Structures are given as C-alpha cells and as structure tokens.
Amino acid sequence: MKSLSLFCIILCGTVFIYSAVIPSNLQVLRVEAGKTYYILARSGLVVRSEPSLTGKKIGLLEYNTNIKVKKITDETLVVSGIKNKWVEIKNNGKKGYVFSGFLSRYKGARNKIKGHMSWSKCFLELLAEALDGPLSNNYCKYTDDEQYSYRECEYPLSLGTLKVSSSDVDVQSSLQMSDMTLQEGFLILSSVSKSITPQTIQTGKKNSNSYTIALDNDSTKIQIDITYQDGKLYFNTP
C-alpha cells in the first residue's frame, strides 16, 4: 500500500486541489501521444497558441469533449494543485496546446447528482448510473427478518465493480475503479458534485482520504473515502 495525502479548497465554484506525499504515478494521468482523452473541466479547457499561460487563447474545449493528443511537450504546469504537462492537439484544424491535468481516459457524468437517495439507491449507485447507465436489480439479493429488510448488490461496470450492502437503517458501498489514476477519480467525483471539501475524520487507514461531497441543488452531504490499493482506486461510503 502507498500513502496518499490530498487537500482541496473550493473557491468561486471551482475545485482547487492541493496535494502532498502523493506518488506522481498516482497523482496524475500520464498522457500518451496518439491517444484520445476526455475533457473533465466543467467550465471547459482553454486552448492556447503556445504551451504556456502567456500563449494566446485560441479556443475553448467543452466538458466531455474528446480530443486526440498529437505530442507531449516538456513544459509542465501546476493548475489547481495538479502538476502535469502541456500537450499539443489539433483544434479546428489548427495546432494548439492544452493542460493535461484535466484530461481523463474516462468520460465524465453528463449531469450533477441532485441527491435523491433512498434505501434502494445510495450515492455510489447514482454515481455509477451517471457514468455507466441504469443498474439492473438482477445483481441484488433481498432478504428480511423480523426487524429490517436487507439488500446486497454487486454490479459489474465498465469501469470496475460496485458493491452495496444496505438495510432500512444503514448503507455501506464500495466502488472499485480499475486502472484509474487519482487525478481521474477526483475529476469524476468533481463532475457530479456541487463541491468537495476535505474531512478531518480519522478512518484508521493510512492510504485513505476522506471528503465531504455536497450534491447539486440539495442540502445532502456525503462522506467519501478514497483509497488506493493493489493498483486500484476505491470510493467508499463508511
């Protein structure tokens, strides 16, 4: 296991991520030339004429737009606490440069989660549906005793596996994201939430980070633990 430490603040509706003691191969996505990626910056990603903040703005790529990377430059940049490289792309047939810290191999959710949760739908199930489409009840088992009803689900997803254990009074869930970097996981969480703030709650796991997810247009707040273990990223609701 490797320890992770990540701190973030919310300023003017934008998520700023400040990181420390995060191994670089976990913190960022290593973009490769010739491959296609998605833009996961909700407000869009600026295209510049040069691989620098002083380069002229020549375009704006919308959220969830897919782009093909032509070349990786040697120029690095830290934006919102994410350190990554400028990459060359084609924008409307012209050469341009974008910051790769907001790129992902996986498409983000179309809409933010509004927080309509119940015994039959927890936050991670809503997240999985936002990313992967409707979940089938065929992957759930239901039981009852004299006091409560219980639900055990294990959903196979294109990005990994979601496990849910719930009763009338409690719910626990874990979403395993295969082959996903911390950068991509955090951007995906950001894409469905109104804001994300760090939690000081001690989880007892050195490689676990806790956050409070505030959902859109709702007072609902969810605690999420992000854990990296054995090459996989996990979202857990304790």
Protein Blocks (a to p, Z undefined) as FASTA:
>chain_A
ZZdddddddeehiacdddehiafklmpccddehiacddfbfnopaddfbdcfkbccfbdc
dehiacddfbdcfbdcdeehiacddddddeehiacdddfklgcfbdcdfbdcehiacfkl
cfklmmmmmmnopadfklpccdddfkbccdddddddfklccdddddfkbccdddddehia
fklmmmmmmmmpmbdcddfbdehiakbccdddddehiabdcddddddeehiacdddZZ
